[in-house]
Amino acid sequence: MSHTLPNGFGSSVVGALHERDGLPCQDAYAMIRVEPDTLVVAVADGLGSARHSAHGSGTAARIAAESVAAGLRSGINADPSELAEAGIVSARLQLEQEAEALGCELRDLGTTLIVAIAVKQMLVAAQIGDGAVVANQPQGAGLVMPPTENEYTNEVDPLTMNDWHGQIRVSALWPECNAFAVFTDGCQRAALQRANGDWRAFPGFFRPLFSFARTVAAPEDGEIALRELLESDKVCANCDDDKTLVIGVLNA
């Protein structure tokens, strides 16, 4: 890659179901590079049942990424795990303010949220709701946190629920990470596979994806390629939901 590392790119595309109903994409993401060696990514998936979910997901992703970046730039030697969780807390507080400003219920802004922080070649993530994070290490791609398993299909724990703080999950610190991916559940069937009852990163999806990512000369080129992938028949055949995929490259 010709540009400075770490860096990355992403794309959000509307799913066939929302496109048919004339709805906008309810996924959102934000990415901030913090000099000299840190990348912050936030990905949110607005709930289809929430009236202002697109606004909720966009706000949550932006505020979470900005909050983490501000914490990193403050000079305080904060634990990345604590910063990732604090990003989710900041997003929740902002959604409460947004609901008041819009004169709506907080649940109308319903969204999931994932925050990933890559410092040098160390990755940590915090999450509420579905979606997943995959880290690429020398031995291959590994699932940072498995998707949540709920009792009922399509049930999800959003950032706007009452017991929201108790539903935040924080990953262990993943070392020797040269690239990573953050994605919403619309990509899950293409990106993950079950083995002995457990979710795992699908090598057939991530091996070429991470290999390609290291060749991308400009983020704009990567965004176009990801959009084409997410709109392809192969990926859309697995799910008609909105899809967001963000790739971070830490080491060429």
CORFEN-V656115 format. One record per pair of residues at least 4 apart in sequence whose C-alpha atoms are under 6 Angstrom apart, sorted by sequence separation. I is the first residue (numbers start at 1). J is the second residue. D is the distance in Angstrom with one decimal. If there is no record, write none. Layout:
i->[I;I]
j->[J;J]
d->[D;D]
//
This chain:
i->[19;34;59;60;63;82;99;118;136;187;188;194;203;206;208;228;233;18;33;99;118;136;159;194;230;33;47;99;117;135;193;32;46;99;117;135;193;32;46;116;134;192;31;116;134;192;193;31;115;134;192;14;30;46;115;133;191;30;45;114;29;44;114;29;113;191;28;68;113;132;28;112;27;44;112;130;27;43;130;27;42;68;26;67;42;64;64;64;129;26;63;129;28;129;28;30;60;84;29;30;214;128;137;128;137;85;127;136;84;127;136;126;136;126;136;125;135;112;125;134;111;112;124;134;110;111;133;124;133;189;110;123;132;123;132;122;131;56;107;122;131;186;57;131;121;122;186;52;53;121;186;187;51;52;53;121;143;186;50;143;50;142;50;184;183;183;47;182;46;47;182;46;181;45;181;45;180;44;180;44;179;43;179;43;179;42;178;42;178;41;41;40;40;39;39;38;38;37;9;11;9;10;1;9;1;2;11;1;11;17;16;15;15;15;14;13;13;12;12;11;11;10;10;9;9;8;8;7;8;7;6;6;5]
j->[23;38;63;64;67;86;103;122;140;191;192;198;207;210;212;232;237;23;38;104;123;141;164;199;235;39;53;105;123;141;199;39;53;106;124;142;200;40;54;124;142;200;40;125;143;201;202;41;125;144;202;25;41;57;126;144;202;42;57;126;42;57;127;43;127;205;43;83;128;147;44;128;44;61;129;147;45;61;148;46;61;87;46;87;65;87;88;91;156;54;91;157;57;158;58;61;91;115;61;62;252;167;176;168;177;126;168;177;126;169;178;169;179;170;180;170;180;158;171;180;158;159;171;181;158;159;181;173;182;238;160;173;182;174;183;174;183;109;160;175;184;239;111;185;176;177;241;108;109;177;242;243;108;109;110;178;200;243;108;201;109;201;110;244;244;245;110;245;110;111;246;111;246;111;247;112;247;112;248;113;248;113;249;114;250;114;250;115;251;115;116;116;117;117;118;118;119;120;219;223;222;223;215;223;216;217;226;217;227;240;240;240;241;242;242;242;243;243;244;244;245;245;246;246;247;247;248;248;249;249;249;250;250]
d->[5.8;5.1;6.0;5.9;5.9;6.0;5.9;5.5;5.5;6.0;5.6;5.3;5.4;5.9;5.9;6.0;5.7;4.9;6.0;5.2;4.4;4.2;5.6;4.6;6.0;4.6;5.7;6.0;5.8;5.6;5.7;6.0;4.5;5.3;5.5;5.3;5.4;5.2;5.7;5.8;5.6;5.5;5.6;4.2;4.6;4.7;5.6;4.5;5.5;5.4;4.9;4.4;5.8;5.0;5.3;5.4;5.5;5.2;5.8;5.8;5.5;5.0;4.4;4.3;5.8;5.8;5.9;5.8;5.5;6.0;5.3;5.8;5.7;5.7;4.9;5.6;4.4;5.6;5.8;5.7;5.0;5.5;4.9;5.5;5.6;4.3;5.7;5.3;5.7;4.3;5.4;4.7;5.7;5.4;5.1;5.6;4.8;5.8;5.4;5.5;5.7;6.0;5.7;4.8;4.8;5.6;5.6;5.5;5.5;5.2;5.9;5.5;5.2;4.3;5.6;5.9;4.4;4.8;5.4;5.5;5.2;5.6;5.9;5.2;6.0;5.8;5.7;5.0;4.5;5.9;5.4;5.8;6.0;5.0;5.7;5.5;5.7;4.4;5.6;4.6;4.1;6.0;5.4;4.4;5.3;5.8;5.2;5.3;4.6;4.8;5.7;5.9;4.9;4.9;5.4;6.0;5.8;4.7;4.5;5.5;6.0;5.7;5.5;5.5;5.4;4.5;5.4;5.9;5.8;5.3;5.2;4.0;5.6;5.3;4.5;5.1;5.8;5.2;5.2;4.4;5.5;5.7;4.5;5.2;5.4;5.5;4.9;4.5;4.9;5.8;5.2;5.9;4.7;5.9;5.2;5.5;4.5;5.3;5.2;5.6;5.9;5.3;5.5;5.7;5.7;5.4;6.0;4.9;5.7;5.5;4.9;5.0;4.4;4.0;4.6;5.8;5.4;5.7;4.2;5.7;5.7;5.6;3.9;5.8;5.6;5.4;4.3;5.8;5.6;5.4;5.6;4.4;5.9]
//
